[in-house]
Amino acid sequence: MKGLNLSVFGYFFEGLVQYFAEPVGRIFGPDDDNYPNIGVQPFDGDAYAETVEIL
């Protein structure tokens, strides 16, 4: 086992941890929604008056 390079396992383990840590951080992290607080908008259109026949 002379010349066994263990740094390859370090890179693999580091990449594996990062692969799982980033999605977990996005799920449990703060929201990044930048939507305006406009509330509910009233409907000011006309309802569809005709019936739709489904075959």
mmCIF file of the N, C-alpha and C atoms, coordinates in Angstrom:
data_MODEL
# 
_entry.id   MODEL 
# 
loop_
_atom_site.group_PDB 
_atom_site.id 
_atom_site.type_symbol 
_atom_site.label_atom_id 
_atom_site.label_alt_id 
_atom_site.label_comp_id 
_atom_site.label_asym_id 
_atom_site.label_entity_id 
_atom_site.label_seq_id 
_atom_site.pdbx_PDB_ins_code 
_atom_site.Cartn_x 
_atom_site.Cartn_y 
_atom_site.Cartn_z 
_atom_site.occupancy 
_atom_site.B_iso_or_equiv 
_atom_site.pdbx_formal_charge 
_atom_site.auth_seq_id 
_atom_site.auth_comp_id 
_atom_site.auth_asym_id 
_atom_site.auth_atom_id 
_atom_site.pdbx_PDB_model_num 
ATOM 1   N N  . MET A 1 1  ? 0.826   -1.191 0.000   1.00 0.00 ? 1  MET A N  1 
ATOM 2   C CA . MET A 1 1  ? 0.000   0.000  0.000   1.00 0.00 ? 1  MET A CA 1 
ATOM 3   C C  . MET A 1 1  ? 0.866   1.249  0.000   1.00 0.00 ? 1  MET A C  1 
ATOM 4   N N  . LYS A 1 2  ? 2.089   1.087  -0.378  1.00 0.00 ? 2  LYS A N  1 
ATOM 5   C CA . LYS A 1 2  ? 2.960   2.235  -0.471  1.00 0.00 ? 2  LYS A CA 1 
ATOM 6   C C  . LYS A 1 2  ? 2.546   3.082  -1.672  1.00 0.00 ? 2  LYS A C  1 
ATOM 7   N N  . GLY A 1 3  ? 2.430   4.371  -1.462  1.00 0.00 ? 3  GLY A N  1 
ATOM 8   C CA . GLY A 1 3  ? 2.048   5.261  -2.540  1.00 0.00 ? 3  GLY A CA 1 
ATOM 9   C C  . GLY A 1 3  ? 0.545   5.449  -2.675  1.00 0.00 ? 3  GLY A C  1 
ATOM 10  N N  . LEU A 1 4  ? -0.234  4.960  -1.705  1.00 0.00 ? 4  LEU A N  1 
ATOM 11  C CA . LEU A 1 4  ? -1.684  5.139  -1.753  1.00 0.00 ? 4  LEU A CA 1 
ATOM 12  C C  . LEU A 1 4  ? -2.006  6.595  -1.463  1.00 0.00 ? 4  LEU A C  1 
ATOM 13  N N  . ASN A 1 5  ? -2.694  7.232  -2.353  1.00 0.00 ? 5  ASN A N  1 
ATOM 14  C CA . ASN A 1 5  ? -2.998  8.648  -2.215  1.00 0.00 ? 5  ASN A CA 1 
ATOM 15  C C  . ASN A 1 5  ? -4.381  8.797  -1.589  1.00 0.00 ? 5  ASN A C  1 
ATOM 16  N N  . LEU A 1 6  ? -4.433  9.184  -0.321  1.00 0.00 ? 6  LEU A N  1 
ATOM 17  C CA . LEU A 1 6  ? -5.707  9.315  0.382   1.00 0.00 ? 6  LEU A CA 1 
ATOM 18  C C  . LEU A 1 6  ? -6.401  10.642 0.116   1.00 0.00 ? 6  LEU A C  1 
ATOM 19  N N  . SER A 1 7  ? -5.742  11.564 -0.559  1.00 0.00 ? 7  SER A N  1 
ATOM 20  C CA . SER A 1 7  ? -6.378  12.851 -0.833  1.00 0.00 ? 7  SER A CA 1 
ATOM 21  C C  . SER A 1 7  ? -7.536  12.706 -1.813  1.00 0.00 ? 7  SER A C  1 
ATOM 22  N N  . VAL A 1 8  ? -7.527  11.653 -2.618  1.00 0.00 ? 8  VAL A N  1 
ATOM 23  C CA . VAL A 1 8  ? -8.624  11.404 -3.543  1.00 0.00 ? 8  VAL A CA 1 
ATOM 24  C C  . VAL A 1 8  ? -9.910  11.154 -2.768  1.00 0.00 ? 8  VAL A C  1 
ATOM 25  N N  . PHE A 1 9  ? -9.812  10.415 -1.665  1.00 0.00 ? 9  PHE A N  1 
ATOM 26  C CA . PHE A 1 9  ? -10.981 10.169 -0.834  1.00 0.00 ? 9  PHE A CA 1 
ATOM 27  C C  . PHE A 1 9  ? -11.476 11.457 -0.188  1.00 0.00 ? 9  PHE A C  1 
ATOM 28  N N  . GLY A 1 10 ? -10.572 12.352 0.150   1.00 0.00 ? 10 GLY A N  1 
ATOM 29  C CA . GLY A 1 10 ? -10.955 13.646 0.720   1.00 0.00 ? 10 GLY A CA 1 
ATOM 30  C C  . GLY A 1 10 ? -11.752 14.472 -0.263  1.00 0.00 ? 10 GLY A C  1 
ATOM 31  N N  . TYR A 1 11 ? -11.313 14.494 -1.513  1.00 0.00 ? 11 TYR A N  1 
ATOM 32  C CA . TYR A 1 11 ? -12.040 15.243 -2.537  1.00 0.00 ? 11 TYR A CA 1 
ATOM 33  C C  . TYR A 1 11 ? -13.414 14.631 -2.782  1.00 0.00 ? 11 TYR A C  1 
ATOM 34  N N  . PHE A 1 12 ? -13.466 13.308 -2.809  1.00 0.00 ? 12 PHE A N  1 
ATOM 35  C CA . PHE A 1 12 ? -14.736 12.623 -3.018  1.00 0.00 ? 12 PHE A CA 1 
ATOM 36  C C  . PHE A 1 12 ? -15.688 12.910 -1.872  1.00 0.00 ? 12 PHE A C  1 
ATOM 37  N N  . PHE A 1 13 ? -15.200 12.795 -0.645  1.00 0.00 ? 13 PHE A N  1 
ATOM 38  C CA . PHE A 1 13 ? -16.040 13.030 0.527   1.00 0.00 ? 13 PHE A CA 1 
ATOM 39  C C  . PHE A 1 13 ? -16.497 14.482 0.578   1.00 0.00 ? 13 PHE A C  1 
ATOM 40  N N  . GLU A 1 14 ? -15.612 15.411 0.258   1.00 0.00 ? 14 GLU A N  1 
ATOM 41  C CA . GLU A 1 14 ? -15.970 16.832 0.248   1.00 0.00 ? 14 GLU A CA 1 
ATOM 42  C C  . GLU A 1 14 ? -17.059 17.113 -0.787  1.00 0.00 ? 14 GLU A C  1 
ATOM 43  N N  . GLY A 1 15 ? -16.946 16.532 -1.965  1.00 0.00 ? 15 GLY A N  1 
ATOM 44  C CA . GLY A 1 15 ? -17.956 16.710 -3.000  1.00 0.00 ? 15 GLY A CA 1 
ATOM 45  C C  . GLY A 1 15 ? -19.280 16.079 -2.621  1.00 0.00 ? 15 GLY A C  1 
ATOM 46  N N  . LEU A 1 16 ? -19.215 14.930 -1.954  1.00 0.00 ? 16 LEU A N  1 
ATOM 47  C CA . LEU A 1 16 ? -20.435 14.250 -1.534  1.00 0.00 ? 16 LEU A CA 1 
ATOM 48  C C  . LEU A 1 16 ? -21.171 15.057 -0.471  1.00 0.00 ? 16 LEU A C  1 
ATOM 49  N N  . VAL A 1 17 ? -20.442 15.605 0.473   1.00 0.00 ? 17 VAL A N  1 
ATOM 50  C CA . VAL A 1 17 ? -21.058 16.432 1.516   1.00 0.00 ? 17 VAL A CA 1 
ATOM 51  C C  . VAL A 1 17 ? -21.672 17.682 0.898   1.00 0.00 ? 17 VAL A C  1 
ATOM 52  N N  . GLN A 1 18 ? -20.978 18.308 -0.038  1.00 0.00 ? 18 GLN A N  1 
ATOM 53  C CA . GLN A 1 18 ? -21.504 19.509 -0.685  1.00 0.00 ? 18 GLN A CA 1 
ATOM 54  C C  . GLN A 1 18 ? -22.742 19.169 -1.512  1.00 0.00 ? 18 GLN A C  1 
ATOM 55  N N  . TYR A 1 19 ? -22.763 17.995 -2.131  1.00 0.00 ? 19 TYR A N  1 
ATOM 56  C CA . TYR A 1 19 ? -23.903 17.566 -2.952  1.00 0.00 ? 19 TYR A CA 1 
ATOM 57  C C  . TYR A 1 19 ? -25.174 17.485 -2.118  1.00 0.00 ? 19 TYR A C  1 
ATOM 58  N N  . PHE A 1 20 ? -25.069 17.032 -0.877  1.00 0.00 ? 20 PHE A N  1 
ATOM 59  C CA . PHE A 1 20 ? -26.240 16.914 -0.017  1.00 0.00 ? 20 PHE A CA 1 
ATOM 60  C C  . PHE A 1 20 ? -26.484 18.163 0.821   1.00 0.00 ? 20 PHE A C  1 
ATOM 61  N N  . ALA A 1 21 ? -25.459 18.928 1.134   1.00 0.00 ? 21 ALA A N  1 
ATOM 62  C CA . ALA A 1 21 ? -25.606 20.088 2.008   1.00 0.00 ? 21 ALA A CA 1 
ATOM 63  C C  . ALA A 1 21 ? -26.309 21.248 1.311   1.00 0.00 ? 21 ALA A C  1 
ATOM 64  N N  . GLU A 1 22 ? -26.064 21.446 0.045   1.00 0.00 ? 22 GLU A N  1 
ATOM 65  C CA . GLU A 1 22 ? -26.680 22.576 -0.656  1.00 0.00 ? 22 GLU A CA 1 
ATOM 66  C C  . GLU A 1 22 ? -28.200 22.448 -0.744  1.00 0.00 ? 22 GLU A C  1 
ATOM 67  N N  . PRO A 1 23 ? -28.774 21.322 -1.137  1.00 0.00 ? 23 PRO A N  1 
ATOM 68  C CA . PRO A 1 23 ? -30.243 21.221 -1.150  1.00 0.00 ? 23 PRO A CA 1 
ATOM 69  C C  . PRO A 1 23 ? -30.858 21.320 0.244   1.00 0.00 ? 23 PRO A C  1 
ATOM 70  N N  . VAL A 1 24 ? -30.198 20.731 1.239   1.00 0.00 ? 24 VAL A N  1 
ATOM 71  C CA . VAL A 1 24 ? -30.722 20.818 2.600   1.00 0.00 ? 24 VAL A CA 1 
ATOM 72  C C  . VAL A 1 24 ? -30.711 22.262 3.065   1.00 0.00 ? 24 VAL A C  1 
ATOM 73  N N  . GLY A 1 25 ? -29.675 22.992 2.727   1.00 0.00 ? 25 GLY A N  1 
ATOM 74  C CA . GLY A 1 25 ? -29.614 24.415 3.075   1.00 0.00 ? 25 GLY A CA 1 
ATOM 75  C C  . GLY A 1 25 ? -30.696 25.226 2.383   1.00 0.00 ? 25 GLY A C  1 
ATOM 76  N N  . ARG A 1 26 ? -31.022 24.882 1.148   1.00 0.00 ? 26 ARG A N  1 
ATOM 77  C CA . ARG A 1 26 ? -32.094 25.595 0.442   1.00 0.00 ? 26 ARG A CA 1 
ATOM 78  C C  . ARG A 1 26 ? -33.454 25.280 1.037   1.00 0.00 ? 26 ARG A C  1 
ATOM 79  N N  . ILE A 1 27 ? -33.658 24.026 1.462   1.00 0.00 ? 27 ILE A N  1 
ATOM 80  C CA . ILE A 1 27 ? -34.954 23.634 2.016   1.00 0.00 ? 27 ILE A CA 1 
ATOM 81  C C  . ILE A 1 27 ? -35.186 24.291 3.365   1.00 0.00 ? 27 ILE A C  1 
ATOM 82  N N  . PHE A 1 28 ? -34.184 24.256 4.224   1.00 0.00 ? 28 PHE A N  1 
ATOM 83  C CA . PHE A 1 28 ? -34.358 24.747 5.584   1.00 0.00 ? 28 PHE A CA 1 
ATOM 84  C C  . PHE A 1 28 ? -33.837 26.159 5.791   1.00 0.00 ? 28 PHE A C  1 
ATOM 85  N N  . GLY A 1 29 ? -33.350 26.804 4.753   1.00 0.00 ? 29 GLY A N  1 
ATOM 86  C CA . GLY A 1 29 ? -32.830 28.164 4.858   1.00 0.00 ? 29 GLY A CA 1 
ATOM 87  C C  . GLY A 1 29 ? -33.947 29.191 4.758   1.00 0.00 ? 29 GLY A C  1 
ATOM 88  N N  . PRO A 1 30 ? -33.585 30.468 4.876   1.00 0.00 ? 30 PRO A N  1 
ATOM 89  C CA . PRO A 1 30 ? -34.602 31.522 4.764   1.00 0.00 ? 30 PRO A CA 1 
ATOM 90  C C  . PRO A 1 30 ? -35.150 31.612 3.341   1.00 0.00 ? 30 PRO A C  1 
ATOM 91  N N  . ASP A 1 31 ? -36.371 32.097 3.245   1.00 0.00 ? 31 ASP A N  1 
ATOM 92  C CA . ASP A 1 31 ? -37.011 32.247 1.936   1.00 0.00 ? 31 ASP A CA 1 
ATOM 93  C C  . ASP A 1 31 ? -36.315 33.334 1.131   1.00 0.00 ? 31 ASP A C  1 
ATOM 94  N N  . ASP A 1 32 ? -36.259 33.129 -0.171  1.00 0.00 ? 32 ASP A N  1 
ATOM 95  C CA . ASP A 1 32 ? -35.704 34.151 -1.055  1.00 0.00 ? 32 ASP A CA 1 
ATOM 96  C C  . ASP A 1 32 ? -36.767 34.650 -2.028  1.00 0.00 ? 32 ASP A C  1 
ATOM 97  N N  . ASP A 1 33 ? -38.017 34.615 -1.585  1.00 0.00 ? 33 ASP A N  1 
ATOM 98  C CA . ASP A 1 33 ? -39.113 35.118 -2.403  1.00 0.00 ? 33 ASP A CA 1 
ATOM 99  C C  . ASP A 1 33 ? -39.127 36.639 -2.343  1.00 0.00 ? 33 ASP A C  1 
ATOM 100 N N  . ASN A 1 34 ? -39.122 37.266 -3.480  1.00 0.00 ? 34 ASN A N  1 
ATOM 101 C CA . ASN A 1 34 ? -39.151 38.726 -3.549  1.00 0.00 ? 34 ASN A CA 1 
ATOM 102 C C  . ASN A 1 34 ? -40.433 39.197 -4.222  1.00 0.00 ? 34 ASN A C  1 
ATOM 103 N N  . TYR A 1 35 ? -41.543 38.564 -3.861  1.00 0.00 ? 35 TYR A N  1 
ATOM 104 C CA . TYR A 1 35 ? -42.814 38.933 -4.455  1.00 0.00 ? 35 TYR A CA 1 
ATOM 105 C C  . TYR A 1 35 ? -43.387 40.139 -3.715  1.00 0.00 ? 35 TYR A C  1 
ATOM 106 N N  . PRO A 1 36 ? -44.048 41.062 -4.410  1.00 0.00 ? 36 PRO A N  1 
ATOM 107 C CA . PRO A 1 36 ? -44.648 42.210 -3.721  1.00 0.00 ? 36 PRO A CA 1 
ATOM 108 C C  . PRO A 1 36 ? -45.852 41.794 -2.886  1.00 0.00 ? 36 PRO A C  1 
ATOM 109 N N  . ASN A 1 37 ? -46.085 42.460 -1.776  1.00 0.00 ? 37 ASN A N  1 
ATOM 110 C CA . ASN A 1 37 ? -47.230 42.188 -0.914  1.00 0.00 ? 37 ASN A CA 1 
ATOM 111 C C  . ASN A 1 37 ? -48.428 42.980 -1.431  1.00 0.00 ? 37 ASN A C  1 
ATOM 112 N N  . ILE A 1 38 ? -49.156 42.391 -2.391  1.00 0.00 ? 38 ILE A N  1 
ATOM 113 C CA . ILE A 1 38 ? -50.263 43.120 -3.010  1.00 0.00 ? 38 ILE A CA 1 
ATOM 114 C C  . ILE A 1 38 ? -51.615 42.628 -2.537  1.00 0.00 ? 38 ILE A C  1 
ATOM 115 N N  . GLY A 1 39 ? -51.666 41.473 -1.910  1.00 0.00 ? 39 GLY A N  1 
ATOM 116 C CA . GLY A 1 39 ? -52.935 40.958 -1.419  1.00 0.00 ? 39 GLY A CA 1 
ATOM 117 C C  . GLY A 1 39 ? -53.766 40.309 -2.513  1.00 0.00 ? 39 GLY A C  1 
ATOM 118 N N  . VAL A 1 40 ? -55.016 40.044 -2.185  1.00 0.00 ? 40 VAL A N  1 
ATOM 119 C CA . VAL A 1 40 ? -55.936 39.397 -3.115  1.00 0.00 ? 40 VAL A CA 1 
ATOM 120 C C  . VAL A 1 40 ? -56.505 40.441 -4.062  1.00 0.00 ? 40 VAL A C  1 
ATOM 121 N N  . GLN A 1 41 ? -56.525 40.105 -5.341  1.00 0.00 ? 41 GLN A N  1 
ATOM 122 C CA . GLN A 1 41 ? -57.056 41.019 -6.338  1.00 0.00 ? 41 GLN A CA 1 
ATOM 123 C C  . GLN A 1 41 ? -58.490 40.621 -6.662  1.00 0.00 ? 41 GLN A C  1 
ATOM 124 N N  . PRO A 1 42 ? -59.412 41.585 -6.713  1.00 0.00 ? 42 PRO A N  1 
ATOM 125 C CA . PRO A 1 42 ? -60.801 41.256 -7.040  1.00 0.00 ? 42 PRO A CA 1 
ATOM 126 C C  . PRO A 1 42 ? -60.940 40.881 -8.516  1.00 0.00 ? 42 PRO A C  1 
ATOM 127 N N  . PHE A 1 43 ? -61.899 40.025 -8.785  1.00 0.00 ? 43 PHE A N  1 
ATOM 128 C CA . PHE A 1 43 ? -62.180 39.623 -10.160 1.00 0.00 ? 43 PHE A CA 1 
ATOM 129 C C  . PHE A 1 43 ? -63.084 40.672 -10.788 1.00 0.00 ? 43 PHE A C  1 
ATOM 130 N N  . ASP A 1 44 ? -62.623 41.289 -11.859 1.00 0.00 ? 44 ASP A N  1 
ATOM 131 C CA . ASP A 1 44 ? -63.439 42.326 -12.500 1.00 0.00 ? 44 ASP A CA 1 
ATOM 132 C C  . ASP A 1 44 ? -63.693 41.987 -13.968 1.00 0.00 ? 44 ASP A C  1 
ATOM 133 N N  . GLY A 1 45 ? -63.850 40.704 -14.256 1.00 0.00 ? 45 GLY A N  1 
ATOM 134 C CA . GLY A 1 45 ? -64.161 40.261 -15.612 1.00 0.00 ? 45 GLY A CA 1 
ATOM 135 C C  . GLY A 1 45 ? -65.545 39.676 -15.667 1.00 0.00 ? 45 GLY A C  1 
ATOM 136 N N  . ASP A 1 46 ? -65.919 39.169 -16.810 1.00 0.00 ? 46 ASP A N  1 
ATOM 137 C CA . ASP A 1 46 ? -67.229 38.548 -16.997 1.00 0.00 ? 46 ASP A CA 1 
ATOM 138 C C  . ASP A 1 46 ? -67.088 37.032 -16.878 1.00 0.00 ? 46 ASP A C  1 
ATOM 139 N N  . ALA A 1 47 ? -68.030 36.413 -16.214 1.00 0.00 ? 47 ALA A N  1 
ATOM 140 C CA . ALA A 1 47 ? -68.031 34.958 -16.094 1.00 0.00 ? 47 ALA A CA 1 
ATOM 141 C C  . ALA A 1 47 ? -68.392 34.340 -17.430 1.00 0.00 ? 47 ALA A C  1 
ATOM 142 N N  . TYR A 1 48 ? -67.906 33.146 -17.681 1.00 0.00 ? 48 TYR A N  1 
ATOM 143 C CA . TYR A 1 48 ? -68.211 32.444 -18.920 1.00 0.00 ? 48 TYR A CA 1 
ATOM 144 C C  . TYR A 1 48 ? -69.648 31.970 -18.860 1.00 0.00 ? 48 TYR A C  1 
ATOM 145 N N  . ALA A 1 49 ? -70.491 32.470 -19.762 1.00 0.00 ? 49 ALA A N  1 
ATOM 146 C CA . ALA A 1 49 ? -71.931 32.235 -19.697 1.00 0.00 ? 49 ALA A CA 1 
ATOM 147 C C  . ALA A 1 49 ? -72.343 30.909 -20.342 1.00 0.00 ? 49 ALA A C  1 
ATOM 148 N N  . GLU A 1 50 ? -71.636 30.432 -21.326 1.00 0.00 ? 50 GLU A N  1 
ATOM 149 C CA . GLU A 1 50 ? -72.038 29.214 -22.013 1.00 0.00 ? 50 GLU A CA 1 
ATOM 150 C C  . GLU A 1 50 ? -71.549 27.977 -21.269 1.00 0.00 ? 50 GLU A C  1 
ATOM 151 N N  . THR A 1 51 ? -72.281 26.894 -21.462 1.00 0.00 ? 51 THR A N  1 
ATOM 152 C CA . THR A 1 51 ? -71.869 25.642 -20.840 1.00 0.00 ? 51 THR A CA 1 
ATOM 153 C C  . THR A 1 51 ? -70.900 24.910 -21.741 1.00 0.00 ? 51 THR A C  1 
ATOM 154 N N  . VAL A 1 52 ? -70.057 24.116 -21.172 1.00 0.00 ? 52 VAL A N  1 
ATOM 155 C CA . VAL A 1 52 ? -69.085 23.345 -21.919 1.00 0.00 ? 52 VAL A CA 1 
ATOM 156 C C  . VAL A 1 52 ? -69.502 21.889 -21.858 1.00 0.00 ? 52 VAL A C  1 
ATOM 157 N N  . GLU A 1 53 ? -69.635 21.263 -23.018 1.00 0.00 ? 53 GLU A N  1 
ATOM 158 C CA . GLU A 1 53 ? -70.063 19.878 -23.074 1.00 0.00 ? 53 GLU A CA 1 
ATOM 159 C C  . GLU A 1 53 ? -68.822 18.992 -23.125 1.00 0.00 ? 53 GLU A C  1 
ATOM 160 N N  . ILE A 1 54 ? -68.741 18.060 -22.176 1.00 0.00 ? 54 ILE A N  1 
ATOM 161 C CA . ILE A 1 54 ? -67.600 17.150 -22.111 1.00 0.00 ? 54 ILE A CA 1 
ATOM 162 C C  . ILE A 1 54 ? -68.043 15.805 -22.661 1.00 0.00 ? 54 ILE A C  1 
ATOM 163 N N  . LEU A 1 55 ? -67.300 15.310 -23.630 1.00 0.00 ? 55 LEU A N  1 
ATOM 164 C CA . LEU A 1 55 ? -67.657 14.030 -24.271 1.00 0.00 ? 55 LEU A CA 1 
ATOM 165 C C  . LEU A 1 55 ? -67.133 12.877 -23.513 1.00 0.00 ? 55 LEU A C  1 
# 
